[in-house]
């Protein structure tokens, strides 16, 4: 019985250390990622209310708009499908938001089939490759930067990151950072050897950050 308890404690400690290690990675990119001049700015989708981008998505869009206006890239690629409780796809809502702010339609690329971060990057990579583009700035909220860049590079993109702010609700922000730690750990366990040709089936935990809840998962 003592041996069993000792093993249980050791396993618990090891799991906690792994989670803390992945949290360090998440926090590092959340506050140090810097965009580099690129060929496109990729905006990852999250919650849309009806036809309007939710608060977290608006933060991503404003960050991407600032980069576009500063000349970091000539294209904006909006990526996100339509949830069951959304009237239009996240990509369409983002395109409408950008065009209402004087971004020409010709500068906006649209990917509207994805339902997870894994699919965001897989589908967006295909669109970029069709246009012979490979350098990209990935725009998402702070907690989501590390995993998004990990997947972008896994798909062979030359990617840098740009972190949009988090929610002004402390509880939601803490929850999101904690959840990302677990998602990153799951992803890294699944993809032990990153390559430009990732497996077609994403991990169950690591591939579902784009929840249709109010949080930017």
Secondary structure, 3 states (H helix, E strand, C coil): CHHHHHHHHHHHHHHHHHHHHHHHHHHHHHHHCCCCCCCEEEEECCCEEECEECHHHHHHHHHHHHHHHCCCCCEEEEECCCCCCECCCHHHHHHHHHHCCCCCHHHEEEECCCCCHHHHHHHHHHHHHHCCCCEEEEEEEHHHHHHHHHHHHHCCCEEEEEEECCCCCHHHHHHHHHHHHHHHHHHHHHCCCCCCCCCCCCCCCCCCCCCCCCCCC
